[in-house]
Amino acid sequence: MASKKVMLLGEIGVGKTSLVNRFVSGRFRTDYMPTINVEIYTHNLPETDIRPALTLLIWDTDGNFGETIFSSVYLKNAAAALIVADATRPATLLAMTSLSNGWRAAMPGRPYRLLLNKSDLFSPDQPIDLPAGHEKHHDRPLRTSAKSGDNVELAFHSVADGIIRRGL
């Protein structure tokens, strides 16, 4: 079974660790400790009609890296990224856009997915103001909730499918 490295990027407190815990264990933990540097998780994905069986090596980075992550060794051999913002904190939306621009520059052709986490804290039809010019260069972010589990599986499976589509 092939292994592929997926980066989790985003500011402190956006829910990166909660997302990966929900994906890997199926649980939302309220007692987690903040990540220091990086924590690595593995998760086996079964074969589908469009994807062979695949092991994701998920690198959960702490939020202190910011854009310096793009000059670090942590990105070496990364196949994809999930870039996370907290939908209730506008500053993290700016950081998400900045990180996605950095990803596109540092890792051209590598898939990424933007996530607006903590969607359980607002109504599904509530608009979220993205930074000016965001939609010119990026797809609309996927609304996720580590607490309820909404779209968590979809987020990780979509980058796995993107890795295979691009032959990475």
OpenMM code with the backbone's topology and positions (N, CA, C; nanometers):
from openmm import Vec3, app, unit

residues = "MET ALA SER LYS LYS VAL MET LEU LEU GLY GLU ILE GLY VAL GLY LYS THR SER LEU VAL ASN ARG PHE VAL SER GLY ARG PHE ARG THR ASP TYR MET PRO THR ILE ASN VAL GLU ILE TYR THR HIS ASN LEU PRO GLU THR ASP ILE ARG PRO ALA LEU THR LEU LEU ILE TRP ASP THR ASP GLY ASN PHE GLY GLU THR ILE PHE SER SER VAL TYR LEU LYS ASN ALA ALA ALA ALA LEU ILE VAL ALA ASP ALA THR ARG PRO ALA THR LEU LEU ALA MET THR SER LEU SER ASN GLY TRP ARG ALA ALA MET PRO GLY ARG PRO TYR ARG LEU LEU LEU ASN LYS SER ASP LEU PHE SER PRO ASP GLN PRO ILE ASP LEU PRO ALA GLY HIS GLU LYS HIS HIS ASP ARG PRO LEU ARG THR SER ALA LYS SER GLY ASP ASN VAL GLU LEU ALA PHE HIS SER VAL ALA ASP GLY ILE ILE ARG ARG GLY LEU".split()
positions = [
    Vec3(0.0855, -0.1175, 0.0000),
    Vec3(0.0000, 0.0000, 0.0000),
    Vec3(0.0901, 0.1237, 0.0000),
    Vec3(0.0644, 0.2158, -0.0914),
    Vec3(0.1429, 0.3386, -0.1006),
    Vec3(0.1116, 0.4309, 0.0166),
    Vec3(0.2123, 0.5088, 0.0570),
    Vec3(0.1954, 0.6090, 0.1626),
    Vec3(0.2141, 0.7472, 0.1031),
    Vec3(0.1300, 0.8409, 0.1431),
    Vec3(0.1384, 0.9786, 0.0947),
    Vec3(0.1282, 1.0749, 0.2120),
    Vec3(0.2146, 1.1743, 0.2097),
    Vec3(0.2216, 1.2742, 0.3167),
    Vec3(0.1246, 1.3883, 0.2885),
    Vec3(0.0404, 1.4180, 0.3878),
    Vec3(-0.0562, 1.5276, 0.3786),
    Vec3(-0.0283, 1.6236, 0.4938),
    Vec3(-0.0102, 1.7506, 0.4606),
    Vec3(0.0164, 1.8533, 0.5612),
    Vec3(-0.1143, 1.9153, 0.6094),
    Vec3(-0.1235, 1.9414, 0.7396),
    Vec3(-0.2324, 2.0204, 0.7975),
    Vec3(-0.1723, 2.1546, 0.8356),
    Vec3(-0.2184, 2.2603, 0.7700),
    Vec3(-0.1636, 2.3940, 0.7917),
    Vec3(-0.2721, 2.4879, 0.8403),
    Vec3(-0.2349, 2.5842, 0.9230),
    Vec3(-0.3300, 2.6837, 0.9714),
    Vec3(-0.2813, 2.7468, 1.1002),
    Vec3(-0.3474, 2.8537, 1.1383),
    Vec3(-0.3136, 2.9271, 1.2597),
    Vec3(-0.3407, 2.8431, 1.3850),
    Vec3(-0.2886, 2.8902, 1.4963),
    Vec3(-0.3143, 2.8278, 1.6262),
    Vec3(-0.4642, 2.8318, 1.6554),
    Vec3(-0.5176, 2.7201, 1.7024),
    Vec3(-0.6554, 2.7166, 1.7497),
    Vec3(-0.7635, 2.7041, 1.6449),
    Vec3(-0.7263, 2.6738, 1.5198),
    Vec3(-0.8293, 2.6610, 1.4161),
    Vec3(-0.8940, 2.5226, 1.4148),
    Vec3(-0.8331, 2.4276, 1.4861),
    Vec3(-0.8920, 2.2943, 1.4950),
    Vec3(-0.8238, 2.1871, 1.4121),
    Vec3(-0.6976, 2.2085, 1.3759),
    Vec3(-0.6263, 2.1089, 1.2959),
    Vec3(-0.6176, 1.9746, 1.3688),
    Vec3(-0.5766, 1.9785, 1.4943),
    Vec3(-0.5640, 1.8552, 1.5721),
    Vec3(-0.6996, 1.7885, 1.5907),
    Vec3(-0.8016, 1.8670, 1.6146),
    Vec3(-0.9364, 1.8104, 1.6307),
    Vec3(-0.9844, 1.7454, 1.5018),
    Vec3(-0.9534, 1.8060, 1.3876),
    Vec3(-0.9924, 1.7470, 1.2591),
    Vec3(-0.9245, 1.6121, 1.2372),
    Vec3(-0.7938, 1.6068, 1.2606),
    Vec3(-0.7231, 1.4807, 1.2368),
    Vec3(-0.7651, 1.3755, 1.3393),
    Vec3(-0.7896, 1.4149, 1.4632),
    Vec3(-0.8391, 1.3182, 1.5621),
    Vec3(-0.9753, 1.2634, 1.5219),
    Vec3(-1.0632, 1.3490, 1.4734),
    Vec3(-1.1961, 1.3045, 1.4275),
    Vec3(-1.1801, 1.2065, 1.3115),
    Vec3(-1.0913, 1.2384, 1.2173),
    Vec3(-1.0719, 1.1545, 1.0997),
    Vec3(-1.0110, 1.0191, 1.1369),
    Vec3(-0.9080, 1.0201, 1.2191),
    Vec3(-0.8342, 0.8978, 1.2515),
    Vec3(-0.9082, 0.8105, 1.3528),
    Vec3(-0.9682, 0.8726, 1.4548),
    Vec3(-1.0303, 0.7936, 1.5617),
    Vec3(-1.1827, 0.7997, 1.5621),
    Vec3(-1.2399, 0.8926, 1.4840),
    Vec3(-1.3849, 0.9067, 1.4815),
    Vec3(-1.4414, 0.9778, 1.6028),
    Vec3(-1.3535, 1.0417, 1.6802),
    Vec3(-1.3980, 1.1084, 1.8031),
    Vec3(-1.3567, 1.2545, 1.8044),
    Vec3(-1.4331, 1.3333, 1.8784),
    Vec3(-1.3973, 1.4720, 1.9073),
    Vec3(-1.3525, 1.4767, 2.0520),
    Vec3(-1.2309, 1.5207, 2.0728),
    Vec3(-1.1762, 1.5266, 2.2081),
    Vec3(-1.1770, 1.6704, 2.2578),
    Vec3(-1.2213, 1.6887, 2.3800),
    Vec3(-1.2198, 1.8227, 2.4400),
    Vec3(-1.0966, 1.8430, 2.5270),
    Vec3(-1.0181, 1.7378, 2.5456),
    Vec3(-0.9037, 1.7455, 2.6367),
    Vec3(-0.7683, 1.7449, 2.5656),
    Vec3(-0.7651, 1.7794, 2.4373),
    Vec3(-0.6385, 1.7697, 2.3657),
    Vec3(-0.5425, 1.8804, 2.4092),
    Vec3(-0.4139, 1.8541, 2.3895),
    Vec3(-0.3090, 1.9529, 2.4161),
    Vec3(-0.2679, 2.0148, 2.2831),
    Vec3(-0.2339, 2.1432, 2.2819),
    Vec3(-0.1890, 2.2056, 2.1570),
    Vec3(-0.0653, 2.1349, 2.1013),
    Vec3(-0.0574, 2.1293, 1.9703),
    Vec3(0.0554, 2.0660, 1.9034),
    Vec3(0.1795, 2.1533, 1.9174),
    Vec3(0.2923, 2.0898, 1.9453),
    Vec3(0.4212, 2.1590, 1.9482),
    Vec3(0.5025, 2.1035, 1.8324),
    Vec3(0.5430, 2.1913, 1.7416),
    Vec3(0.6141, 2.1566, 1.6184),
    Vec3(0.5251, 2.0750, 1.5255),
    Vec3(0.5340, 1.9418, 1.5318),
    Vec3(0.4533, 1.8593, 1.4418),
    Vec3(0.4189, 1.7267, 1.5096),
    Vec3(0.3016, 1.6770, 1.4803),
    Vec3(0.2561, 1.5458, 1.5274),
    Vec3(0.2154, 1.4688, 1.4015),
    Vec3(0.2567, 1.3435, 1.3914),
    Vec3(0.2293, 1.2653, 1.2708),
    Vec3(0.1289, 1.1545, 1.3024),
    Vec3(0.0250, 1.1476, 1.2204),
    Vec3(-0.0806, 1.0469, 1.2329),
    Vec3(-0.0821, 0.9638, 1.1047),
    Vec3(-0.1262, 0.8393, 1.1145),
    Vec3(-0.1447, 0.7571, 0.9944),
    Vec3(-0.2896, 0.7109, 0.9883),
    Vec3(-0.3364, 0.6981, 0.8647),
    Vec3(-0.4727, 0.6488, 0.8441),
    Vec3(-0.4773, 0.5757, 0.7106),
    Vec3(-0.5265, 0.4522, 0.7130),
    Vec3(-0.5380, 0.3716, 0.5918),
    Vec3(-0.6725, 0.3952, 0.5256),
    Vec3(-0.6682, 0.4291, 0.3979),
    Vec3(-0.7901, 0.4463, 0.3189),
    Vec3(-0.8086, 0.3233, 0.2310),
    Vec3(-0.9280, 0.2671, 0.2283),
    Vec3(-0.9521, 0.1499, 0.1437),
    Vec3(-0.9572, 0.1884, -0.0039),
    Vec3(-0.9416, 0.0896, -0.0868),
    Vec3(-0.9528, 0.1097, -0.2312),
    Vec3(-1.0948, 0.1541, -0.2665),
    Vec3(-1.1040, 0.2443, -0.3653),
    Vec3(-1.2334, 0.2867, -0.4184),
    Vec3(-1.2297, 0.2701, -0.5701),
    Vec3(-1.3379, 0.3077, -0.6364),
    Vec3(-1.3424, 0.3002, -0.7830),
    Vec3(-1.2389, 0.3908, -0.8482),
    Vec3(-1.2022, 0.4991, -0.7816),
    Vec3(-1.1085, 0.5947, -0.8424),
    Vec3(-0.9729, 0.5998, -0.7734),
    Vec3(-0.9549, 0.5204, -0.6662),
    Vec3(-0.8310, 0.5311, -0.5906),
    Vec3(-0.7913, 0.3949, -0.5356),
    Vec3(-0.6628, 0.3588, -0.5478),
    Vec3(-0.6168, 0.2361, -0.4820),
    Vec3(-0.6115, 0.2573, -0.3307),
    Vec3(-0.5954, 0.1506, -0.2559),
    Vec3(-0.5762, 0.1638, -0.1113),
    Vec3(-0.4548, 0.2537, -0.0879),
    Vec3(-0.4626, 0.3347, 0.0151),
    Vec3(-0.3616, 0.4382, 0.0363),
    Vec3(-0.3466, 0.4644, 0.1855),
    Vec3(-0.2238, 0.4811, 0.2305),
    Vec3(-0.1982, 0.5227, 0.3682),
    Vec3(-0.1653, 0.6708, 0.3678),
    Vec3(-0.2417, 0.7476, 0.4434),
    Vec3(-0.2119, 0.8899, 0.4586),
    Vec3(-0.1236, 0.9085, 0.5811),
    Vec3(-0.0129, 0.9775, 0.5625),
    Vec3(0.0736, 1.0204, 0.6719),
    Vec3(0.0402, 1.1672, 0.6938),
    Vec3(-0.0357, 1.1956, 0.7966),
    Vec3(-0.0909, 1.3293, 0.8180),
    Vec3(-0.0029, 1.4038, 0.9173),
    Vec3(0.0577, 1.5122, 0.8704),
    Vec3(0.1464, 1.5933, 0.9524),
    Vec3(0.0675, 1.7114, 1.0061),
    Vec3(0.0373, 1.7061, 1.1339),
    Vec3(-0.0369, 1.8115, 1.2036),
    Vec3(0.0649, 1.9116, 1.2581),
    Vec3(0.0733, 2.0276, 1.1957),
    Vec3(0.1727, 2.1280, 1.2353),
    Vec3(0.1140, 2.2253, 1.3362),
    Vec3(0.2015, 2.2813, 1.4192),
    Vec3(0.1510, 2.3827, 1.5115),
    Vec3(0.1317, 2.5133, 1.4354),
    Vec3(0.0535, 2.6013, 1.4909),
    Vec3(0.0180, 2.7245, 1.4210),
    Vec3(0.1227, 2.8329, 1.4265),
    Vec3(0.2348, 2.8068, 1.4933),
    Vec3(0.3393, 2.9088, 1.5030),
    Vec3(0.4243, 2.9194, 1.3776),
    Vec3(0.4176, 2.8213, 1.2901),
    Vec3(0.5019, 2.8237, 1.1709),
    Vec3(0.4668, 2.9393, 1.0777),
    Vec3(0.3385, 2.9631, 1.0586),
    Vec3(0.2995, 3.0635, 0.9602),
    Vec3(0.3608, 3.0282, 0.8259),
    Vec3(0.4040, 3.1296, 0.7535),
    Vec3(0.4606, 3.1057, 0.6205),
    Vec3(0.6027, 3.0523, 0.6242),
    Vec3(0.6674, 3.0501, 0.7415),
    Vec3(0.8019, 2.9923, 0.7488),
    Vec3(0.7991, 2.8422, 0.7221),
    Vec3(0.6821, 2.7811, 0.7305),
    Vec3(0.6698, 2.6381, 0.7015),
    Vec3(0.7194, 2.6072, 0.5604),
    Vec3(0.7073, 2.7029, 0.4695),
    Vec3(0.7438, 2.6774, 0.3301),
    Vec3(0.8945, 2.6721, 0.3074),
    Vec3(0.9733, 2.7166, 0.4050),
    Vec3(1.1185, 2.7059, 0.3936),
    Vec3(1.1732, 2.6008, 0.4902),
    Vec3(1.0863, 2.5197, 0.5479),
    Vec3(1.1300, 2.4182, 0.6444),
    Vec3(1.1375, 2.2808, 0.5787),
    Vec3(1.2043, 2.1902, 0.6477),
    Vec3(1.2154, 2.0528, 0.5976),
    Vec3(1.0843, 1.9767, 0.6124),
    Vec3(0.9900, 2.0307, 0.6891),
    Vec3(0.8642, 1.9606, 0.7116),
    Vec3(0.7862, 1.9365, 0.5824),
    Vec3(0.8022, 2.0216, 0.4840),
    Vec3(0.7273, 2.0066, 0.3594),
    Vec3(0.7866, 1.9021, 0.2649),
    Vec3(0.9077, 1.8570, 0.2927),
    Vec3(0.9732, 1.7622, 0.2031),
    Vec3(0.8836, 1.6404, 0.1794),
    Vec3(0.8648, 1.6069, 0.0542),
    Vec3(0.7849, 1.4920, 0.0092),
    Vec3(0.6357, 1.5033, 0.0380),
    Vec3(0.5876, 1.6220, 0.0704),
    Vec3(0.4435, 1.6392, 0.0923),
    Vec3(0.3703, 1.6273, -0.0409),
    Vec3(0.2635, 1.5501, -0.0415),
    Vec3(0.1848, 1.5298, -0.1629),
    Vec3(0.0645, 1.6224, -0.1698),
    Vec3(0.0158, 1.6682, -0.0536),
    Vec3(-0.1058, 1.7499, -0.0508),
    Vec3(-0.1134, 1.8240, 0.0822),
    Vec3(-0.2086, 1.9171, 0.0890),
    Vec3(-0.2292, 1.9924, 0.2135),
    Vec3(-0.3766, 2.0200, 0.2362),
    Vec3(-0.4131, 2.0219, 0.3626),
    Vec3(-0.5407, 2.0763, 0.4075),
    Vec3(-0.5051, 2.2037, 0.4825),
    Vec3(-0.5601, 2.3155, 0.4366),
    Vec3(-0.5287, 2.4460, 0.4947),
    Vec3(-0.6539, 2.4946, 0.5659),
    Vec3(-0.6423, 2.5135, 0.6978),
    Vec3(-0.7584, 2.5291, 0.7847),
    Vec3(-0.7684, 2.6703, 0.8416),
    Vec3(-0.8914, 2.7215, 0.8445),
    Vec3(-0.9233, 2.8469, 0.9133),
    Vec3(-1.0380, 2.8201, 1.0095),
    Vec3(-1.0478, 2.9037, 1.1108),
    Vec3(-1.1597, 2.9006, 1.2047),
    Vec3(-1.2614, 3.0008, 1.1525),
    Vec3(-1.3760, 2.9521, 1.1112),
    Vec3(-1.4768, 3.0380, 1.0483),
    Vec3(-1.5267, 3.1480, 1.1406),
    Vec3(-1.5011, 3.1368, 1.2704),
    Vec3(-1.5465, 3.2393, 1.3648),
    Vec3(-1.4400, 3.3455, 1.3916),
    Vec3(-1.3203, 3.3288, 1.3341),
    Vec3(-1.2095, 3.4229, 1.3582),
    Vec3(-1.1573, 3.4764, 1.2251),
    Vec3(-1.1976, 3.5977, 1.1865),
    Vec3(-1.1598, 3.6531, 1.0562),
    Vec3(-1.0095, 3.6556, 1.0286),
    Vec3(-0.9269, 3.6772, 1.1289),
    Vec3(-0.7821, 3.6811, 1.1055),
    Vec3(-0.7308, 3.5482, 1.0515),
    Vec3(-0.7943, 3.4387, 1.0897),
    Vec3(-0.7493, 3.3085, 1.0404),
    Vec3(-0.7881, 3.2874, 0.8945),
    Vec3(-0.8902, 3.3592, 0.8478),
    Vec3(-0.9271, 3.3527, 0.7057),
    Vec3(-0.8182, 3.4173, 0.6210),
    Vec3(-0.7638, 3.5287, 0.6690),
    Vec3(-0.6516, 3.5929, 0.5994),
    Vec3(-0.5311, 3.4999, 0.5975),
    Vec3(-0.5032, 3.4372, 0.7106),
    Vec3(-0.3901, 3.3450, 0.7181),
    Vec3(-0.4096, 3.2265, 0.6239),
    Vec3(-0.5325, 3.1755, 0.6136),
    Vec3(-0.5617, 3.0639, 0.5239),
    Vec3(-0.5300, 3.1025, 0.3793),
    Vec3(-0.5715, 3.2223, 0.3401),
    Vec3(-0.5442, 3.2685, 0.2040),
    Vec3(-0.3940, 3.2828, 0.1817),
    Vec3(-0.3245, 3.3390, 0.2788),
    Vec3(-0.1800, 3.3557, 0.2686),
    Vec3(-0.1093, 3.2200, 0.2609),
    Vec3(-0.1502, 3.1260, 0.3451),
    Vec3(-0.0901, 2.9927, 0.3425),
    Vec3(-0.1202, 2.9200, 0.2118),
    Vec3(-0.2392, 2.9375, 0.1587),
    Vec3(-0.2715, 2.8707, 0.0322),
    Vec3(-0.1908, 2.9298, -0.0827),
    Vec3(-0.1678, 3.0604, -0.0799),
    Vec3(-0.0806, 3.1213, -0.1810),
    Vec3(0.0618, 3.0675, -0.1678),
    Vec3(0.1084, 3.0543, -0.0443),
    Vec3(0.2415, 2.9989, -0.0201),
    Vec3(0.2531, 2.8550, -0.0654),
    Vec3(0.1489, 2.7759, -0.0406),
    Vec3(0.1484, 2.6357, -0.0845),
    Vec3(0.1573, 2.6283, -0.2365),
    Vec3(0.0773, 2.7067, -0.3034),
    Vec3(0.0769, 2.7034, -0.4503),
    Vec3(0.2133, 2.7418, -0.5065),
    Vec3(0.2818, 2.8363, -0.4419),
    Vec3(0.4142, 2.8791, -0.4891),
    Vec3(0.5219, 2.7750, -0.4565),
    Vec3(0.5171, 2.7185, -0.3367),
    Vec3(0.6209, 2.6253, -0.2921),
    Vec3(0.6014, 2.4839, -0.3464),
    Vec3(0.4755, 2.4456, -0.3702),
    Vec3(0.4441, 2.3082, -0.4091),
    Vec3(0.3545, 2.3075, -0.5337),
    Vec3(0.4013, 2.3654, -0.6437),
    Vec3(0.3151, 2.3769, -0.7619),
    Vec3(0.2646, 2.2407, -0.8100),
    Vec3(0.1349, 2.2385, -0.8429),
    Vec3(0.0737, 2.1161, -0.8929),
    Vec3(0.0304, 2.0186, -0.7852),
    Vec3(0.0639, 2.0478, -0.6610),
    Vec3(0.0241, 1.9597, -0.5509),
    Vec3(-0.1145, 2.0014, -0.5023),
    Vec3(-0.2052, 1.9061, -0.4821),
    Vec3(-0.3414, 1.9423, -0.4418),
    Vec3(-0.3473, 1.9973, -0.2999),
    Vec3(-0.4454, 2.0822, -0.2794),
    Vec3(-0.4740, 2.1324, -0.1455),
    Vec3(-0.6231, 2.1584, -0.1364),
    Vec3(-0.6722, 2.1604, -0.0139),
    Vec3(-0.8138, 2.1888, 0.0093),
    Vec3(-0.8224, 2.2878, 0.1232),
    Vec3(-0.9018, 2.3909, 0.1050),
    Vec3(-0.9234, 2.4913, 0.2085),
    Vec3(-1.0428, 2.4506, 0.2931),
    Vec3(-1.0272, 2.4604, 0.4247),
    Vec3(-1.1326, 2.4195, 0.5172),
    Vec3(-1.1698, 2.5342, 0.6099),
    Vec3(-1.2989, 2.5594, 0.6219),
    Vec3(-1.3518, 2.6524, 0.7223),
    Vec3(-1.4058, 2.5664, 0.8353),
    Vec3(-1.3271, 2.5515, 0.9389),
    Vec3(-1.3640, 2.4634, 1.0488),
    Vec3(-1.4539, 2.5353, 1.1493),
    Vec3(-1.5147, 2.4569, 1.2351),
    Vec3(-1.6062, 2.5032, 1.3405),
    Vec3(-1.7396, 2.5498, 1.2825),
    Vec3(-1.7823, 2.4833, 1.1762),
    Vec3(-1.9094, 2.5193, 1.1121),
    Vec3(-2.0289, 2.4927, 1.2025),
    Vec3(-2.0094, 2.4160, 1.3078),
    Vec3(-2.1183, 2.3913, 1.4026),
    Vec3(-2.1528, 2.5170, 1.4832),
    Vec3(-2.0697, 2.6195, 1.4760),
    Vec3(-2.0913, 2.7419, 1.5532),
    Vec3(-2.1683, 2.8493, 1.4771),
    Vec3(-2.2102, 2.8194, 1.3544),
    Vec3(-2.2905, 2.9152, 1.2777),
    Vec3(-2.3871, 2.8390, 1.1884),
    Vec3(-2.4877, 2.9084, 1.1371),
    Vec3(-2.5887, 2.8418, 1.0548),
    Vec3(-2.5321, 2.8104, 0.9161),
    Vec3(-2.5807, 2.7017, 0.8538),
    Vec3(-2.5280, 2.6598, 0.7237),
    Vec3(-2.5427, 2.7645, 0.6140),
    Vec3(-2.6454, 2.8481, 0.6218),
    Vec3(-2.6661, 2.9482, 0.5166),
    Vec3(-2.6030, 3.0832, 0.5504),
    Vec3(-2.5357, 3.0914, 0.6648),
    Vec3(-2.4705, 3.2166, 0.7033),
    Vec3(-2.3493, 3.2414, 0.6138),
    Vec3(-2.3445, 3.3563, 0.5458),
    Vec3(-2.2294, 3.3840, 0.4602),
    Vec3(-2.1042, 3.4113, 0.5434),
    Vec3(-1.9910, 3.3761, 0.4864),
    Vec3(-1.8630, 3.4033, 0.5510),
    Vec3(-1.7840, 3.4920, 0.4567),
    Vec3(-1.7386, 3.6048, 0.5079),
    Vec3(-1.6640, 3.6999, 0.4264),
    Vec3(-1.5199, 3.6537, 0.4113),
    Vec3(-1.4855, 3.6143, 0.2896),
    Vec3(-1.3489, 3.5745, 0.2597),
    Vec3(-1.2688, 3.6978, 0.2206),
    Vec3(-1.1365, 3.6937, 0.2379),
    Vec3(-1.0539, 3.8089, 0.2016),
    Vec3(-1.0725, 3.8487, 0.0550),
    Vec3(-1.0578, 3.9767, 0.0283),
    Vec3(-1.0715, 4.0287, -0.1086),
    Vec3(-0.9769, 3.9543, -0.2020),
    Vec3(-1.0275, 3.9158, -0.3172),
    Vec3(-0.9479, 3.8473, -0.4179),
    Vec3(-0.9302, 3.6987, -0.3946),
    Vec3(-0.9816, 3.6487, -0.2842),
    Vec3(-0.9634, 3.5070, -0.2512),
    Vec3(-1.0182, 3.4154, -0.3607),
    Vec3(-1.1412, 3.4400, -0.4037),
    Vec3(-1.2054, 3.3489, -0.4987),
    Vec3(-1.1463, 3.3568, -0.6390),
    Vec3(-1.0661, 3.4584, -0.6638),
    Vec3(-1.0004, 3.4695, -0.7941),
    Vec3(-0.8967, 3.3581, -0.8122),
    Vec3(-0.8353, 3.3154, -0.7023),
    Vec3(-0.7263, 3.2179, -0.7105),
    Vec3(-0.7558, 3.0840, -0.6444),
    Vec3(-0.8645, 3.0748, -0.5695),
    Vec3(-0.8903, 2.9544, -0.4914),
    Vec3(-1.0358, 2.9106, -0.5030),
    Vec3(-1.0569, 2.7795, -0.4876),
    Vec3(-1.1931, 2.7274, -0.4779),
    Vec3(-1.2548, 2.7733, -0.3463),
    Vec3(-1.3873, 2.7660, -0.3399),
    Vec3(-1.4546, 2.7976, -0.2127),
    Vec3(-1.4132, 2.6958, -0.1076),
    Vec3(-1.3868, 2.7423, 0.0124),
    Vec3(-1.3493, 2.6488, 0.1187),
    Vec3(-1.4647, 2.5554, 0.1552),
    Vec3(-1.4291, 2.4380, 0.1997),
    Vec3(-1.5253, 2.3397, 0.2478),
    Vec3(-1.5521, 2.3680, 0.3953),
    Vec3(-1.6791, 2.3763, 0.4320),
    Vec3(-1.7153, 2.3971, 0.5729),
    Vec3(-1.7073, 2.2632, 0.6457),
    Vec3(-1.6314, 2.2615, 0.7541),
    Vec3(-1.6133, 2.1392, 0.8321),
    Vec3(-1.6425, 2.1650, 0.9794),
    Vec3(-1.6664, 2.0578, 1.0507),
    Vec3(-1.6787, 2.0648, 1.1963),
    Vec3(-1.6166, 1.9394, 1.2554),
    Vec3(-1.5054, 1.9576, 1.3249),
    Vec3(-1.4456, 1.8436, 1.3941),
    Vec3(-1.5384, 1.7948, 1.5044),
    Vec3(-1.6135, 1.8861, 1.5636),
    Vec3(-1.7035, 1.8498, 1.6740),
    Vec3(-1.8168, 1.7587, 1.6265),
    Vec3(-1.8851, 1.7975, 1.5186),
    Vec3(-1.9979, 1.7172, 1.4685),
    Vec3(-1.9539, 1.6120, 1.3667),
    Vec3(-1.8356, 1.6296, 1.3088),
    Vec3(-1.7866, 1.5389, 1.2057),
    Vec3(-1.8240, 1.5808, 1.0645),
    Vec3(-1.9003, 1.6894, 1.0496),
    Vec3(-1.9450, 1.7334, 0.9171),
    Vec3(-1.8272, 1.7565, 0.8226),
    Vec3(-1.8295, 1.6867, 0.7107),
    Vec3(-1.7358, 1.7017, 0.5995),
    Vec3(-1.5902, 1.6691, 0.6322),
    Vec3(-1.5635, 1.6094, 0.7477),
    Vec3(-1.4253, 1.5754, 0.7823),
    Vec3(-1.3735, 1.4650, 0.6904),
    Vec3(-1.4502, 1.3574, 0.6757),
    Vec3(-1.4097, 1.2485, 0.5853),
    Vec3(-1.3918, 1.3017, 0.4434),
    Vec3(-1.4867, 1.3827, 0.3982),
    Vec3(-1.4803, 1.4392, 0.2636),
    Vec3(-1.3518, 1.5181, 0.2429),
    Vec3(-1.3116, 1.5962, 0.3411),
    Vec3(-1.1906, 1.6776, 0.3291),
    Vec3(-1.0677, 1.5907, 0.3038),
    Vec3(-1.0484, 1.4898, 0.3860),
    Vec3(-0.9302, 1.4044, 0.3718),
    Vec3(-0.9381, 1.3183, 0.2458),
    Vec3(-1.0556, 1.2654, 0.2146),
    Vec3(-1.0700, 1.1835, 0.0940),
    Vec3(-1.0494, 1.2672, -0.0322),
    Vec3(-1.0899, 1.3929, -0.0298),
    Vec3(-1.0749, 1.4760, -0.1500),
    Vec3(-0.9280, 1.5023, -0.1816),
    Vec3(-0.8437, 1.5238, -0.0790),
    Vec3(-0.7016, 1.5425, -0.1106),
    Vec3(-0.6378, 1.4100, -0.1507),
    Vec3(-0.6827, 1.2988, -0.0929),
    Vec3(-0.6309, 1.1681, -0.1348),
    Vec3(-0.6643, 1.1426, -0.2816),
    Vec3(-0.7869, 1.1726, -0.3210),
    Vec3(-0.8260, 1.1568, -0.4612),
    Vec3(-0.7442, 1.2491, -0.5514),
    Vec3(-0.7182, 1.3704, -0.5050),
    Vec3(-0.6368, 1.4648, -0.5818),
    Vec3(-0.4943, 1.4155, -0.6013),
    Vec3(-0.4392, 1.3516, -0.5009),
    Vec3(-0.3040, 1.2945, -0.5110),
    Vec3(-0.3006, 1.1906, -0.6222),
    Vec3(-0.3991, 1.1025, -0.6247),
    Vec3(-0.4030, 0.9963, -0.7253),
    Vec3(-0.4277, 1.0548, -0.8643),
    Vec3(-0.5206, 1.1500, -0.8756),
    Vec3(-0.5493, 1.2118, -1.0065),
    Vec3(-0.4247, 1.2761, -1.0668),
    Vec3(-0.3397, 1.3312, -0.9825),
    Vec3(-0.2193, 1.3986, -1.0313),
    Vec3(-0.1002, 1.3033, -1.0442),
    Vec3(-0.1197, 1.1779, -1.0096),
    Vec3(-0.0127, 1.0791, -1.0237),
    Vec3(0.1023, 1.1002, -0.9275),
    Vec3(0.0736, 1.1534, -0.8108),
    Vec3(0.1798, 1.1807, -0.7126),
    Vec3(0.2082, 1.0601, -0.6250),
] * unit.nanometer
topology = app.Topology()
chain = topology.addChain("A")
for resn in residues:
    res = topology.addResidue(resn, chain)
    for name in ("N", "CA", "C"):
        topology.addAtom(name, app.Element.getBySymbol(name[0]), res)
